[in-house]
């Protein structure tokens, strides 16, 4: 591995997903600082690992930000809890007797803010909260709706009942029977009168 092999490495498949990116730094020294390659969100925890290429990775190390000492850790790793914008900067570490690592830049970004649109209520306000004009208008609208709904029903019912009664009168057999009975009675009376006159002339 040469110095020009330093860079950001990742792998991807034909389906599309890619792996996490790894920042690989090749230096002339033996100390390496492992830090996040991608920007970190505010509020997240960030762990920095300082190790050597040859010796175990849990050696004591000193961590620096922008050239100033932050702290010394006995195990070679440091965790920054709940990072903020003030934690953004250039970091490096140093292991006594092995040298210091190349500097690595850490970027901190703000969390995206989600805005929720206010919900609009479609419910009618209570009657007590309405003005007298609104109350009257509401009652008029209700009456008009009832009239529009029920008027066709009443009109159609009236027409059906009227047609039924008219048809019942046309099909009633009592009227012609009564007329025929009256005509027969008159014919019998006339016949009796003729018979009486004939009897008188014979005597």
TIBAVO-844185 format. One record per residue: x, y, z of N, C-alpha, C, CB in turn. Coordinates in steps of 0.05 Angstrom, whole numbers, padded with zeros to 5 digits, always signed. Each point is the difference from the previous one (the first is absolute). Glycine has a CB too. Layout:
BEGIN
XYZXYZXYZXYZ ...
END
This chain:
BEGIN
+00017-00024+00000-00017+00024+00000+00018+00025+00000-00037-00025+00025 +00030+00044-00042+00016+00024-00003-00016+00024+00011+00024-00020-00041 -00010+00043+00042-00012+00024+00010-00024+00009-00018+00044+00014+00020 -00041-00019-00046-00021+00009-00018-00025-00017+00001+00035+00018-00030 -00034-00039+00047-00024-00017+00003-00020+00012+00021+00028-00040-00012 -00021+00061+00024-00018+00013+00019-00025+00010-00014+00039+00014+00029 -00062-00016-00015-00025+00009-00012-00024-00012+00013+00023+00007-00043 -00046-00003+00031-00026-00011+00010-00007-00025-00016-00016+00046+00015 +00011-00068-00002-00006-00025-00013-00028-00010+00008+00049-00011-00001 -00063-00002-00018-00025-00013+00005-00004-00021-00022-00020+00042+00022 +00000-00058-00018-00007-00021-00020-00030+00002-00006+00038-00030+00015 -00046+00021-00038-00028+00001-00008-00006-00025-00017-00001+00051+00002 -00025-00058-00003-00009-00023-00016-00016+00010-00024+00000-00029+00041 -00007+00010-00058-00015+00007-00024-00028+00009+00007+00026-00033-00026 -00037+00023+00049-00027+00007+00008-00002+00029+00009-00007-00047+00013 +00030+00060-00007-00001+00028+00007+00010+00007+00028-00038+00002-00030 +00033-00018+00051+00009+00008+00027+00030+00001+00001-00041-00020+00020 +00051+00039-00004+00029+00003+00003+00007-00003+00030+00003+00030-00040 +00022-00037+00045+00008-00004+00028+00007+00028+00012+00018-00047-00011 -00012+00046+00037+00009+00024+00013+00028+00008-00011-00026-00012+00042 +00030+00038-00042+00026+00010-00010+00021-00001+00022-00024+00030-00033 +00048-00036+00025+00023-00001+00019+00022+00018-00010-00012-00048+00012 +00021+00065+00007+00022+00018-00007+00026-00014+00006-00029+00041+00010 +00044-00047-00030+00026-00014+00003+00023+00020-00005-00021-00044-00015 +00037+00047+00035+00022+00019-00002+00026-00015+00003-00028+00037+00019 +00045-00034-00038+00027-00013+00000+00020+00022+00005-00014-00037-00032 +00029+00033+00054+00020+00020+00007+00027-00014+00004-00035+00029+00022 +00055-00012-00019+00026-00011+00005+00003-00010+00028+00018+00031-00034 -00035-00021+00053+00002-00008+00027-00016-00025+00005+00008+00047+00014 -00008-00055+00012-00015-00024+00007-00025+00005+00015+00043-00023+00002 -00051+00048+00003-00024+00007+00016-00022+00008-00020+00028+00016+00040 -00052-00027-00034-00023+00005-00017-00023+00009+00018+00014-00035-00035 -00029+00056+00025-00024+00009+00014-00024-00009-00017+00024+00040+00021 -00041-00056-00010-00025-00008-00013-00022+00018+00009+00015-00048-00003 -00027+00061-00017-00022+00020+00006-00022-00003-00021+00033+00032+00022 -00057-00021-00017-00022-00002-00019+00008+00014-00027-00033-00002+00038 +00026-00012-00060+00005+00012-00026-00022+00019-00008+00025-00041-00013 -00050+00033+00018-00023+00016-00007-00006+00020+00022-00019-00038-00028 +00005+00060+00021-00008+00019+00021-00018-00014+00021+00003+00038-00034 +00000-00029+00059-00015-00011+00022-00022+00020+00008+00040-00027+00016 -00062+00016-00007-00023+00017+00008+00004+00011+00029-00030-00027-00030 +00020+00051+00034+00000+00011+00027-00015-00018+00019+00003+00047-00019 +00009-00051+00043-00012-00017+00019+00009-00029+00000-00038+00029-00003 +00052-00037-00018+00011-00027-00002+00026-00002+00016-00021-00007-00045 +00029-00018+00051+00025-00005+00013+00021-00008-00021-00023-00015+00043 +00047+00025-00040+00022-00005-00019+00023-00012+00016-00014+00038-00031 +00025-00060+00021+00022-00014+00012+00025+00002-00018-00031-00032+00024 +00053+00041-00013+00025+00002-00014+00019-00022+00011-00006+00051-00008 +00019-00065-00010+00018-00022+00008+00028+00006-00010-00038-00033-00001 +00057+00034+00020+00028+00004-00007+00015-00025+00005-00003+00049+00012 +00016-00059-00033+00015-00026+00002+00025+00001-00018-00044-00024+00010 +00060+00004-00006+00024-00003-00015-00002-00024-00019+00027+00020+00037 -00010-00022-00056-00001-00022-00020+00012-00026+00012+00003+00034-00037 +00015-00031+00055+00015-00024+00009-00007-00009+00028+00037+00014-00030 -00041+00005+00048-00004-00007+00028-00030-00003+00005+00042+00023+00014 -00050-00033+00010-00029-00002+00006-00013+00028+00000+00009-00040+00028 -00035+00040-00033-00015+00025-00005-00010+00013+00025-00013-00018-00043 +00019+00007+00067-00010+00012+00024+00021+00016+00016-00033-00037+00002 +00052+00049-00017+00020+00016+00013-00011+00027+00008+00036-00024-00027 -00026+00036+00048-00008+00027+00007+00005+00020-00023+00009-00010+00049 -00028+00029-00052+00003+00019-00022-00011+00027+00009-00004-00037-00035 +00016+00058+00023-00009+00027+00004-00015+00009-00025+00038+00010+00032 -00061+00004-00028-00016+00009-00023+00001+00030-00001-00030-00041+00003 +00031+00051-00028+00002+00029-00004-00022+00009-00020+00050-00001+00008 -00059+00026-00004-00019+00012-00018+00010+00028-00007-00039-00026+00019 +00043+00030-00045+00010+00025-00011+00027+00008+00014-00047+00015-00009 +00063-00036+00014+00026+00005+00012+00001+00002+00030+00011+00022-00041 -00034-00022+00054-00001+00002+00030-00007-00027+00012-00014+00048-00003 +00027-00055+00026-00005-00025+00013-00028-00001+00012+00049-00004+00010 -00064-00017-00016-00027-00003+00011+00003-00017+00026-00022+00003-00046 +00032-00027+00044+00003-00017+00023+00018-00023-00007-00046+00012+00017 +00055-00026+00004+00016-00024-00004-00017-00024+00009+00044+00025+00007 -00044-00046-00023-00016-00024+00006+00019-00024+00004-00039+00019-00027 +00034-00035+00048+00018-00023+00005-00003-00023-00020-00001+00013+00048 -00021-00014-00062-00005-00023-00017+00001+00006-00030-00029-00018+00036 +00036+00043-00043+00003+00007-00028-00025+00007-00015+00038-00030+00001 -00060+00032+00012-00025+00009-00014-00014+00021+00017-00005-00045-00023 -00008+00064+00009-00014+00022+00013-00028+00002-00012+00044+00024+00010 -00064-00020+00007-00028+00003-00010-00009+00029+00007-00010-00050+00006 +00001+00064-00027-00012+00026+00004-00031-00004+00000+00040+00025-00023 -00052-00020+00046-00028-00005+00003-00016+00025-00008+00009-00033+00037 -00031+00028-00052-00018+00021-00008+00015+00023-00013-00031-00012+00038 +00042+00006-00061+00016+00020-00014-00017+00024-00008+00031-00036-00016 -00018+00059+00014-00013+00024-00009+00018+00013-00021-00024+00007+00044 +00015+00016-00054+00015+00014-00021+00028+00008+00010-00043+00016-00020 +00045-00011+00046+00026+00008+00011+00020-00022+00000-00024+00032+00028 +00015-00057-00031+00019-00023-00001+00011-00004-00028-00025-00021+00037 +00016+00035-00057+00010-00002-00027+00029+00011-00001-00047+00003-00019 +00064-00018+00005+00028+00010-00002+00019-00022-00009-00010+00033+00035 +00036-00027-00032+00021-00018-00009+00012-00015+00025+00011+00032-00039 -00013-00058+00037+00009-00017+00023+00024-00016-00008-00047-00003+00016 +00064-00003+00005+00022-00018-00003+00006-00012+00028+00020+00027-00039 -00004-00048+00039+00008-00012+00025+00030-00006+00001-00046-00021+00003 +00055+00016+00021+00029-00005+00004+00004-00023+00020+00011+00049-00011 +00005-00068+00004+00007-00022+00018+00030+00003+00007-00036-00031-00020 +00041+00033+00046+00027+00005+00009+00019-00023-00009-00018+00025+00040 +00039-00017-00052+00020-00018-00010-00005-00010-00028+00006-00014+00046 -00029+00021-00058-00007-00009-00027-00006+00023-00019-00018-00042+00020 +00013+00065-00010-00005+00023-00017-00030+00008+00000+00040-00014-00028 -00046+00032+00010-00028+00009-00002-00012-00007-00027+00011+00038+00031 -00037-00038-00032-00014-00008-00025-00004+00025-00017-00024-00037+00024 +00018+00032-00050-00009+00022-00017-00026+00012+00010+00023-00021-00040 -00028+00046+00033-00025+00013+00009-00023-00009-00016+00026+00040+00014 -00049-00041-00002-00025-00009-00013-00022+00020+00007+00014-00049+00002 -00029+00058-00023-00021+00020+00004-00026-00013+00007+00023+00031-00032 -00037-00022+00052-00026-00010+00008-00021+00022-00005+00020-00031+00035 -00040+00025-00050-00022+00019-00007-00025-00007+00016+00019+00007-00046 -00031+00013+00058-00025-00003+00016-00022+00015-00014+00026-00005+00043 -00048-00008-00049-00023+00013-00014-00024+00000+00019+00017-00015-00045 -00034+00034+00040-00025+00001+00016-00020-00020-00009+00008+00048+00008 -00025-00056+00011-00021-00019-00007-00022+00014-00016+00009-00026+00042 -00020+00012-00062-00021+00012-00017-00025+00005+00017+00018-00023-00041 -00029+00046+00038-00024+00007+00015-00025-00008-00016+00024+00039+00023 -00042-00053-00010-00025-00008-00013-00022+00019+00009+00015-00049-00001 -00027+00062-00019-00021+00019+00005-00027-00014-00005+00030+00040-00012 -00047-00039+00031-00027-00012-00003-00020+00022-00006+00012-00037+00032 -00027+00034-00053-00020+00020-00008-00023-00001+00020+00013-00004-00048 -00023+00027+00056-00022+00000+00019-00025-00014-00011+00017+00043+00020 -00029-00059-00003-00024-00014-00009-00024+00018+00001+00020-00043+00017 -00036+00043-00038-00024+00016-00001-00024-00016+00007+00020+00029-00035 -00035-00019+00054-00023-00015+00009-00024+00007-00017+00017+00000+00047 -00031-00021-00056-00023+00004-00018-00026-00001+00016+00025-00020-00037 -00024+00017+00063-00024-00002+00016-00012+00028+00003+00018-00039+00025 -00045+00039-00024-00014+00025+00003+00004+00010+00029-00034-00013-00035 +00036+00039+00039+00003+00010+00028-00026-00005+00015+00033+00035-00015 -00032-00036+00041-00024-00005+00016-00020+00023-00004+00026-00026+00033 -00052+00019-00028-00021+00020-00005+00003+00024+00017-00030-00037-00012 +00040+00033+00037+00003+00022+00018+00021+00020-00009-00013-00029+00037 +00032+00020-00054+00021+00018-00010-00008+00015-00025+00033-00031+00020 -00056+00024-00032-00009+00013-00024-00014+00026+00006-00003-00045-00022 +00004+00064+00004-00014+00025+00003-00030-00005-00007+00041+00027-00011 -00059-00009+00020-00028-00003-00006-00006-00003-00030-00011+00026+00042 +00025-00010-00058-00004-00001-00029+00008-00028-00010+00008+00049-00004 +00015-00059+00014+00008-00027-00009-00019-00021+00009+00047+00015+00002 -00058-00012+00022-00020-00020+00010-00025+00000-00017+00018+00006+00046 -00028+00018-00053-00023+00002-00017+00005-00012-00027-00015+00041+00025 +00038-00034-00037+00007-00010-00026+00002-00031+00001+00024+00043-00011 -00013-00053+00032+00002-00029+00003-00027-00014+00001+00044+00006+00024 -00063+00007-00009-00027-00011+00002-00014+00001-00027-00003+00014+00048 +00006+00008-00062-00013+00003-00027+00011-00021-00019-00006+00049+00008 +00032-00054-00007+00011-00020-00018-00011-00028+00007+00042+00028-00005 -00045-00033+00031-00011-00026+00008-00029-00004-00010+00031+00000+00040 -00047+00022-00037-00028-00002-00009-00001-00004-00030-00014+00030+00038 +00030-00015-00053+00000-00003-00029+00008-00028-00008+00011+00049-00005 +00009-00060+00019+00008-00027-00006-00022-00020+00005+00047+00012+00011 -00062-00009+00011-00022-00018+00006-00022+00003-00021+00010+00003+00049 -00016+00022-00057-00021+00004-00020+00008-00013-00027-00014+00043+00023 +00039-00038-00031+00009-00012-00025+00000-00030+00000+00029+00040-00006 -00024-00052+00029+00000-00029+00002-00028-00011+00001+00044+00003+00024 -00062+00009-00008-00026-00013+00005-00022+00009-00020+00013-00003+00048 -00010+00026-00061-00021+00009-00018-00004-00019-00023+00011+00047+00011 +00009-00057-00025-00006-00020-00021-00014-00025+00010+00041+00018-00024 -00035-00025+00049-00013-00024+00011-00030+00005+00004+00043-00013+00023 -00050+00036-00012-00028+00006+00005-00015+00003-00027+00012+00022+00044 +00000-00008-00063-00013+00004-00026-00005-00026-00014+00021+00045-00004 -00001-00063+00004-00004-00026-00013-00020-00016+00014+00047+00001-00016 -00048+00000+00043-00020-00015+00015-00028+00010-00007+00033-00008+00037 -00037+00034-00038-00026+00012-00006-00009-00009-00028+00010+00039+00030 +00008-00038-00049-00008-00008-00028-00007-00029-00001+00031+00034-00018 -00017-00051+00032-00006-00029-00001-00027-00005+00013+00049-00011+00002 -00055+00024+00021-00025-00004+00013-00023+00010-00017+00022+00004+00045 -00019+00019-00058-00021+00011-00018-00005-00019-00023+00013+00046+00013 +00007-00056-00026-00004-00019-00022-00013-00025+00009+00040+00018-00022 -00033-00028+00046-00013-00024+00010-00029+00004+00005+00043-00013+00021 -00051+00036-00009-00028+00005+00005-00016+00004-00026+00013+00021+00044 -00001-00008-00064-00014+00004-00025-00004-00027-00014+00020+00046-00004 +00000-00063+00004-00003-00026-00012-00020-00018+00015+00048+00003-00016 -00050+00000+00042-00019-00015+00016-00028+00008-00007+00033-00004+00037 -00038+00030-00042-00027+00009-00007-00008-00010-00028+00007+00041+00028 +00012-00042-00047-00006-00009-00026-00007-00030+00000+00030+00035-00019 -00018-00050+00036-00004-00029+00001-00022-00009+00019+00047-00005-00012 -00062+00024+00024-00020-00007+00020-00025-00010-00014+00018+00035+00033 -00028-00060-00030-00024-00011-00014-00026+00008+00012+00028-00038-00013 -00029+00051+00035-00026+00007+00014-00015+00022-00015+00020-00013+00043 -00006+00031-00057-00014+00022-00014-00017-00010-00023+00037+00031+00013 -00027-00047-00032-00017-00009-00022-00022-00019+00010+00039+00005-00031 -00034-00021+00052-00021-00018+00010-00023+00016+00012+00035-00035+00009 -00028+00057+00005-00022+00016+00011-00016+00013-00022+00027+00008+00041 -00014+00001-00063-00014+00012-00022-00019-00020-00013+00039+00031-00008 -00029-00056+00004-00017-00020-00012-00024-00007+00017+00040-00018-00023 -00036+00017+00049-00023-00007+00018-00021+00022-00001+00032-00025+00030 -00024+00050-00030-00020+00022-00002-00015-00002-00026+00029+00029+00029 -00016-00035-00051-00014-00002-00026-00020-00022+00000+00040+00018-00023 -00033-00041+00036-00019-00023+00001-00024+00007+00016+00038-00031-00005 -00034+00046+00028-00023+00008+00016-00019+00018-00015+00028-00004+00041 -00016+00023-00056-00018+00018-00016-00015-00016-00021+00032+00039+00008 -00019-00058-00021-00013-00016-00021-00023-00016+00011+00043-00002-00025 -00039-00009+00049-00022-00016+00013-00023+00018+00007+00034-00032+00018 -00029+00056-00008-00021+00019+00007-00016+00007-00024+00027+00018+00038 -00013-00012-00061-00015+00007-00025-00017-00024-00009+00037+00032-00013 -00027-00056+00016-00015-00023-00009-00025-00004+00018+00043-00022-00016 -00040+00027+00041-00024-00002+00018-00021+00021-00008+00029-00017+00037 -00020+00041-00044-00019+00021-00007-00015-00008-00026+00029+00035+00022 -00015-00046-00041-00013-00009-00025-00020-00022+00006+00041+00013-00027 -00033-00031+00044-00019-00022+00006-00025+00009+00014+00039-00030+00004 -00037+00050+00013-00024+00011+00014-00018+00014-00020+00027+00005+00042 -00016+00010-00060-00017+00014-00020-00015-00020-00017+00032+00039+00000 -00019-00061-00008-00012-00020-00018-00023-00014+00015+00043-00006-00024 -00040+00001+00049-00021-00013+00015-00025+00018+00002+00035-00025+00027 -00032+00051-00023-00022+00018+00002-00016+00000-00026+00025+00028+00033 -00011-00028-00056-00014+00001-00026-00016-00026-00004+00035+00031-00019 -00026-00054+00028-00014-00025-00004-00026+00000+00016+00044-00023-00008 -00044+00035+00031-00025+00001+00015-00019+00020-00012+00024-00014+00041 
END
